[in-house]
Amino acid sequence: MTQMPSLDLVKASSPAWLRGHGAGWIVGAAAVVAGTAVALLMMGRVPICKCGYVKAWHGVVVSSENSQHITDWYTFSHVIHGFAFYGLTWLVGRRWPLGRRLLVAVMIEGAWEIFENTDFVINRYREATISLDYYGDSILNSVSDIAAMVTGFFLAARLPVPAIVIATVVMELFVGYWIRDNLTLNIVMLLYPLDIIRRWQMGG
Protein backbone atom coordinates (compact mmCIF):
# COMPACT_ATOMS: atom_id res chain seq x y z
CA MET A 1 0.00 0.00 0.00
CA THR A 2 1.35 3.40 -0.97
CA GLN A 3 1.87 5.75 1.97
CA MET A 4 -0.19 8.92 1.77
CA PRO A 5 2.20 11.84 1.27
CA SER A 6 1.87 15.15 3.01
CA LEU A 7 0.62 18.07 0.94
CA ASP A 8 4.08 19.52 0.39
CA LEU A 9 6.32 16.53 1.11
CA VAL A 10 8.16 16.74 -2.20
CA LYS A 11 8.81 20.47 -1.92
CA ALA A 12 9.66 20.36 1.76
CA SER A 13 12.14 17.51 1.30
CA SER A 14 14.06 19.57 -1.22
CA PRO A 15 16.16 22.65 -0.42
CA ALA A 16 14.85 24.27 -3.61
CA TRP A 17 12.45 26.54 -1.73
CA LEU A 18 15.41 28.06 0.09
CA ARG A 19 17.00 29.17 -3.15
CA GLY A 20 16.23 32.47 -4.83
CA HIS A 21 13.72 34.38 -2.74
CA GLY A 22 13.55 31.64 -0.06
CA ALA A 23 16.14 33.28 2.15
CA GLY A 24 14.14 36.50 1.98
CA TRP A 25 11.09 34.77 3.50
CA ILE A 26 13.25 33.47 6.36
CA VAL A 27 14.66 36.95 6.99
CA GLY A 28 11.13 38.34 6.84
CA ALA A 29 9.89 35.79 9.38
CA ALA A 30 12.79 36.59 11.70
CA ALA A 31 11.98 40.30 11.38
CA VAL A 32 8.35 39.61 12.35
CA VAL A 33 9.52 37.73 15.45
CA ALA A 34 11.83 40.61 16.37
CA GLY A 35 9.03 43.12 15.76
CA THR A 36 6.70 41.10 17.95
CA ALA A 37 9.26 41.09 20.75
CA VAL A 38 9.68 44.87 20.48
CA ALA A 39 5.91 45.40 20.49
CA LEU A 40 5.55 43.25 23.59
CA LEU A 41 8.34 45.17 25.30
CA MET A 42 6.57 48.44 24.51
CA MET A 43 3.39 46.95 25.97
CA GLY A 44 5.19 46.44 29.25
CA ARG A 45 5.85 42.71 29.00
CA VAL A 46 8.88 41.53 30.97
CA PRO A 47 11.79 40.04 28.96
CA ILE A 48 12.06 37.01 31.28
CA CYS A 49 10.26 35.74 34.35
CA LYS A 50 10.17 38.21 37.23
CA CYS A 51 11.55 35.39 39.34
CA GLY A 52 14.92 36.30 37.82
CA TYR A 53 15.86 32.99 36.22
CA VAL A 54 15.06 31.02 33.07
CA LYS A 55 13.92 27.41 32.97
CA ALA A 56 13.72 25.19 29.91
CA TRP A 57 10.44 23.73 31.23
CA HIS A 58 7.89 24.90 33.78
CA GLY A 59 5.12 22.41 34.45
CA VAL A 60 3.02 24.07 37.18
CA VAL A 61 -0.01 25.66 35.53
CA VAL A 62 -1.52 27.36 38.59
CA SER A 63 1.60 29.40 39.20
CA SER A 64 2.85 32.93 38.66
CA GLU A 65 5.68 31.38 36.61
CA ASN A 66 3.33 29.83 34.08
CA SER A 67 3.94 31.22 30.57
CA GLN A 68 7.14 32.86 31.78
CA HIS A 69 9.81 30.34 30.79
CA ILE A 70 10.91 28.69 27.54
CA THR A 71 8.40 25.85 27.44
CA ASP A 72 5.38 24.73 29.43
CA TRP A 73 2.24 22.68 28.94
CA TYR A 74 0.85 25.25 26.51
CA THR A 75 3.83 24.79 24.17
CA PHE A 76 1.96 21.79 22.75
CA SER A 77 -0.90 24.13 21.77
CA HIS A 78 1.48 26.28 19.77
CA VAL A 79 2.82 23.24 17.92
CA ILE A 80 -0.80 22.55 16.96
CA HIS A 81 -1.06 26.17 15.82
CA GLY A 82 1.72 25.32 13.38
CA PHE A 83 -0.24 22.34 12.06
CA ALA A 84 -3.31 24.53 11.60
CA PHE A 85 -1.47 27.42 9.94
CA TYR A 86 0.26 25.04 7.54
CA GLY A 87 -3.14 23.69 6.51
CA LEU A 88 -4.68 27.16 6.30
CA THR A 89 -1.90 28.56 4.13
CA TRP A 90 -2.10 25.48 1.92
CA LEU A 91 -5.80 26.14 1.39
CA VAL A 92 -5.45 29.83 0.56
CA GLY A 93 -2.05 29.76 -1.13
CA ARG A 94 -1.12 26.26 -2.19
CA ARG A 95 0.92 27.65 -5.08
CA TRP A 96 2.93 29.92 -2.81
CA PRO A 97 6.51 29.03 -1.94
CA LEU A 98 6.71 27.34 1.45
CA GLY A 99 8.77 30.28 2.70
CA ARG A 100 5.94 32.72 1.97
CA ARG A 101 3.49 30.48 3.77
CA LEU A 102 5.86 30.33 6.74
CA LEU A 103 6.02 34.12 6.82
CA VAL A 104 2.22 34.35 6.86
CA ALA A 105 2.06 31.77 9.67
CA VAL A 106 4.62 33.69 11.73
CA MET A 107 2.69 36.92 11.16
CA ILE A 108 -0.52 35.31 12.41
CA GLU A 109 1.19 33.79 15.44
CA GLY A 110 2.99 37.04 16.21
CA ALA A 111 -0.29 38.96 16.02
CA TRP A 112 -1.88 36.46 18.38
CA GLU A 113 0.98 36.81 20.89
CA ILE A 114 0.46 40.57 20.90
CA PHE A 115 -3.33 40.28 21.23
CA GLU A 116 -2.98 37.57 23.88
CA ASN A 117 -0.98 39.95 26.03
CA THR A 118 -3.46 42.81 25.96
CA ASP A 119 -5.30 43.61 29.18
CA PHE A 120 -8.56 42.45 27.59
CA VAL A 121 -7.34 38.90 26.92
CA ILE A 122 -5.31 38.64 30.14
CA ASN A 123 -8.37 39.54 32.19
CA ARG A 124 -10.49 37.17 30.14
CA TYR A 125 -8.08 34.31 30.87
CA ARG A 126 -8.12 35.09 34.58
CA GLU A 127 -11.92 35.37 34.74
CA ALA A 128 -12.95 32.47 32.52
CA THR A 129 -10.19 29.86 32.69
CA ILE A 130 -8.03 28.12 35.30
CA SER A 131 -5.26 30.69 34.73
CA LEU A 132 -6.02 32.62 37.91
CA ASP A 133 -2.39 33.70 38.33
CA TYR A 134 -1.92 34.63 34.69
CA TYR A 135 -0.64 38.17 34.14
CA GLY A 136 0.64 37.79 30.59
CA ASP A 137 3.57 36.04 28.93
CA SER A 138 7.19 36.99 29.24
CA ILE A 139 8.77 38.02 25.94
CA LEU A 140 10.97 34.92 26.13
CA ASN A 141 7.89 32.73 26.39
CA SER A 142 6.13 34.50 23.51
CA VAL A 143 9.14 34.10 21.23
CA SER A 144 9.39 30.44 22.29
CA ASP A 145 5.71 29.99 21.47
CA ILE A 146 6.34 31.31 17.96
CA ALA A 147 9.26 28.87 17.65
CA ALA A 148 6.95 26.03 18.71
CA MET A 149 4.48 27.09 16.02
CA VAL A 150 7.27 27.06 13.42
CA THR A 151 8.20 23.56 14.59
CA GLY A 152 4.63 22.42 14.07
CA PHE A 153 4.52 24.12 10.67
CA PHE A 154 7.57 22.23 9.42
CA LEU A 155 6.38 18.95 10.93
CA ALA A 156 3.16 19.39 8.97
CA ALA A 157 5.22 19.93 5.80
CA ARG A 158 7.11 16.68 6.40
CA LEU A 159 4.57 14.27 7.84
CA PRO A 160 1.55 12.61 6.22
CA VAL A 161 -1.80 14.20 7.01
CA PRO A 162 -3.03 11.22 9.12
CA ALA A 163 0.10 11.49 11.28
CA ILE A 164 -0.60 15.18 11.93
CA VAL A 165 -4.22 14.42 12.88
CA ILE A 166 -3.12 11.64 15.25
CA ALA A 167 -0.41 13.85 16.78
CA THR A 168 -2.95 16.61 17.38
CA VAL A 169 -5.43 14.27 19.09
CA VAL A 170 -2.70 12.65 21.21
CA MET A 171 -1.31 15.99 22.38
CA GLU A 172 -4.77 17.36 23.18
CA LEU A 173 -5.71 14.25 25.17
CA PHE A 174 -2.35 14.03 26.93
CA VAL A 175 -2.30 17.69 27.99
CA GLY A 176 -5.99 17.64 28.84
CA TYR A 177 -5.46 14.64 31.10
CA TRP A 178 -2.48 16.11 32.96
CA ILE A 179 -3.56 19.72 33.45
CA ARG A 180 -7.30 19.66 32.66
CA ASP A 181 -6.72 22.19 29.92
CA ASN A 182 -5.62 22.18 26.29
CA LEU A 183 -6.07 24.20 23.11
CA THR A 184 -9.65 23.06 22.56
CA LEU A 185 -10.74 23.82 26.13
CA ASN A 186 -8.88 27.12 26.04
CA ILE A 187 -10.80 28.24 22.96
CA VAL A 188 -14.13 27.11 24.42
CA MET A 189 -13.54 28.87 27.74
CA LEU A 190 -12.41 32.08 26.08
CA LEU A 191 -15.34 32.27 23.68
CA TYR A 192 -18.14 30.68 25.70
CA PRO A 193 -17.19 29.82 29.30
CA LEU A 194 -19.04 26.83 30.71
CA ASP A 195 -19.39 26.37 34.46
CA ILE A 196 -19.23 22.60 34.18
CA ILE A 197 -15.82 22.80 32.50
CA ARG A 198 -14.56 25.42 34.93
CA ARG A 199 -15.59 23.31 37.95
CA TRP A 200 -13.86 20.27 36.46
CA GLN A 201 -10.71 22.28 35.75
CA MET A 202 -10.68 23.53 39.33
CA GLY A 203 -10.85 19.96 40.57
CA GLY A 204 -14.55 19.82 41.28
Secondary structure as a PSIPRED ss2 file (coil, helix, strand):
# PSIPRED VFORMAT (PSIPRED V4.0)

   1 M C   1.000  0.000  0.000
   2 T C   1.000  0.000  0.000
   3 Q C   1.000  0.000  0.000
   4 M C   1.000  0.000  0.000
   5 P C   1.000  0.000  0.000
   6 S C   1.000  0.000  0.000
   7 L C   1.000  0.000  0.000
   8 D C   1.000  0.000  0.000
   9 L H   0.000  1.000  0.000
  10 V H   0.000  1.000  0.000
  11 K H   0.000  1.000  0.000
  12 A H   0.000  1.000  0.000
  13 S C   1.000  0.000  0.000
  14 S C   1.000  0.000  0.000
  15 P H   0.000  1.000  0.000
  16 A H   0.000  1.000  0.000
  17 W H   0.000  1.000  0.000
  18 L H   0.000  1.000  0.000
  19 R C   1.000  0.000  0.000
  20 G C   1.000  0.000  0.000
  21 H C   1.000  0.000  0.000
  22 G H   0.000  1.000  0.000
  23 A H   0.000  1.000  0.000
  24 G H   0.000  1.000  0.000
  25 W H   0.000  1.000  0.000
  26 I H   0.000  1.000  0.000
  27 V H   0.000  1.000  0.000
  28 G H   0.000  1.000  0.000
  29 A H   0.000  1.000  0.000
  30 A H   0.000  1.000  0.000
  31 A H   0.000  1.000  0.000
  32 V H   0.000  1.000  0.000
  33 V H   0.000  1.000  0.000
  34 A H   0.000  1.000  0.000
  35 G H   0.000  1.000  0.000
  36 T H   0.000  1.000  0.000
  37 A H   0.000  1.000  0.000
  38 V H   0.000  1.000  0.000
  39 A H   0.000  1.000  0.000
  40 L H   0.000  1.000  0.000
  41 L H   0.000  1.000  0.000
  42 M H   0.000  1.000  0.000
  43 M C   1.000  0.000  0.000
  44 G C   1.000  0.000  0.000
  45 R C   1.000  0.000  0.000
  46 V C   1.000  0.000  0.000
  47 P C   1.000  0.000  0.000
  48 I C   1.000  0.000  0.000
  49 C C   1.000  0.000  0.000
  50 K C   1.000  0.000  0.000
  51 C C   1.000  0.000  0.000
  52 G C   1.000  0.000  0.000
  53 Y C   1.000  0.000  0.000
  54 V C   1.000  0.000  0.000
  55 K C   1.000  0.000  0.000
  56 A C   1.000  0.000  0.000
  57 W E   0.000  0.000  1.000
  58 H E   0.000  0.000  1.000
  59 G C   1.000  0.000  0.000
  60 V C   1.000  0.000  0.000
  61 V C   1.000  0.000  0.000
  62 V C   1.000  0.000  0.000
  63 S C   1.000  0.000  0.000
  64 S C   1.000  0.000  0.000
  65 E C   1.000  0.000  0.000
  66 N C   1.000  0.000  0.000
  67 S C   1.000  0.000  0.000
  68 Q C   1.000  0.000  0.000
  69 H C   1.000  0.000  0.000
  70 I C   1.000  0.000  0.000
  71 T E   0.000  0.000  1.000
  72 D E   0.000  0.000  1.000
  73 W C   1.000  0.000  0.000
  74 Y C   1.000  0.000  0.000
  75 T H   0.000  1.000  0.000
  76 F H   0.000  1.000  0.000
  77 S H   0.000  1.000  0.000
  78 H H   0.000  1.000  0.000
  79 V H   0.000  1.000  0.000
  80 I H   0.000  1.000  0.000
  81 H H   0.000  1.000  0.000
  82 G H   0.000  1.000  0.000
  83 F H   0.000  1.000  0.000
  84 A H   0.000  1.000  0.000
  85 F H   0.000  1.000  0.000
  86 Y H   0.000  1.000  0.000
  87 G H   0.000  1.000  0.000
  88 L H   0.000  1.000  0.000
  89 T H   0.000  1.000  0.000
  90 W H   0.000  1.000  0.000
  91 L H   0.000  1.000  0.000
  92 V H   0.000  1.000  0.000
  93 G H   0.000  1.000  0.000
  94 R C   1.000  0.000  0.000
  95 R C   1.000  0.000  0.000
  96 W C   1.000  0.000  0.000
  97 P C   1.000  0.000  0.000
  98 L H   0.000  1.000  0.000
  99 G H   0.000  1.000  0.000
 100 R H   0.000  1.000  0.000
 101 R H   0.000  1.000  0.000
 102 L H   0.000  1.000  0.000
 103 L H   0.000  1.000  0.000
 104 V H   0.000  1.000  0.000
 105 A H   0.000  1.000  0.000
 106 V H   0.000  1.000  0.000
 107 M H   0.000  1.000  0.000
 108 I H   0.000  1.000  0.000
 109 E H   0.000  1.000  0.000
 110 G H   0.000  1.000  0.000
 111 A H   0.000  1.000  0.000
 112 W H   0.000  1.000  0.000
 113 E H   0.000  1.000  0.000
 114 I H   0.000  1.000  0.000
 115 F H   0.000  1.000  0.000
 116 E H   0.000  1.000  0.000
 117 N C   1.000  0.000  0.000
 118 T C   1.000  0.000  0.000
 119 D H   0.000  1.000  0.000
 120 F H   0.000  1.000  0.000
 121 V H   0.000  1.000  0.000
 122 I H   0.000  1.000  0.000
 123 N H   0.000  1.000  0.000
 124 R H   0.000  1.000  0.000
 125 Y H   0.000  1.000  0.000
 126 R H   0.000  1.000  0.000
 127 E H   0.000  1.000  0.000
 128 A H   0.000  1.000  0.000
 129 T C   1.000  0.000  0.000
 130 I C   1.000  0.000  0.000
 131 S C   1.000  0.000  0.000
 132 L C   1.000  0.000  0.000
 133 D C   1.000  0.000  0.000
 134 Y C   1.000  0.000  0.000
 135 Y C   1.000  0.000  0.000
 136 G C   1.000  0.000  0.000
 137 D C   1.000  0.000  0.000
 138 S C   1.000  0.000  0.000
 139 I H   0.000  1.000  0.000
 140 L H   0.000  1.000  0.000
 141 N H   0.000  1.000  0.000
 142 S H   0.000  1.000  0.000
 143 V H   0.000  1.000  0.000
 144 S H   0.000  1.000  0.000
 145 D H   0.000  1.000  0.000
 146 I H   0.000  1.000  0.000
 147 A H   0.000  1.000  0.000
 148 A H   0.000  1.000  0.000
 149 M H   0.000  1.000  0.000
 150 V H   0.000  1.000  0.000
 151 T H   0.000  1.000  0.000
 152 G H   0.000  1.000  0.000
 153 F H   0.000  1.000  0.000
 154 F H   0.000  1.000  0.000
 155 L H   0.000  1.000  0.000
 156 A H   0.000  1.000  0.000
 157 A H   0.000  1.000  0.000
 158 R H   0.000  1.000  0.000
 159 L C   1.000  0.000  0.000
 160 P C   1.000  0.000  0.000
 161 V H   0.000  1.000  0.000
 162 P H   0.000  1.000  0.000
 163 A H   0.000  1.000  0.000
 164 I H   0.000  1.000  0.000
 165 V H   0.000  1.000  0.000
 166 I H   0.000  1.000  0.000
 167 A H   0.000  1.000  0.000
 168 T H   0.000  1.000  0.000
 169 V H   0.000  1.000  0.000
 170 V H   0.000  1.000  0.000
 171 M H   0.000  1.000  0.000
 172 E H   0.000  1.000  0.000
 173 L H   0.000  1.000  0.000
 174 F H   0.000  1.000  0.000
 175 V H   0.000  1.000  0.000
 176 G H   0.000  1.000  0.000
 177 Y H   0.000  1.000  0.000
 178 W H   0.000  1.000  0.000
 179 I H   0.000  1.000  0.000
 180 R C   1.000  0.000  0.000
 181 D C   1.000  0.000  0.000
 182 N C   1.000  0.000  0.000
 183 L H   0.000  1.000  0.000
 184 T H   0.000  1.000  0.000
 185 L H   0.000  1.000  0.000
 186 N H   0.000  1.000  0.000
 187 I H   0.000  1.000  0.000
 188 V H   0.000  1.000  0.000
 189 M H   0.000  1.000  0.000
 190 L H   0.000  1.000  0.000
 191 L H   0.000  1.000  0.000
 192 Y C   1.000  0.000  0.000
 193 P C   1.000  0.000  0.000
 194 L C   1.000  0.000  0.000
 195 D H   0.000  1.000  0.000
 196 I H   0.000  1.000  0.000
 197 I H   0.000  1.000  0.000
 198 R H   0.000  1.000  0.000
 199 R H   0.000  1.000  0.000
 200 W H   0.000  1.000  0.000
 201 Q H   0.000  1.000  0.000
 202 M C   1.000  0.000  0.000
 203 G C   1.000  0.000  0.000
 204 G C   1.000  0.000  0.000
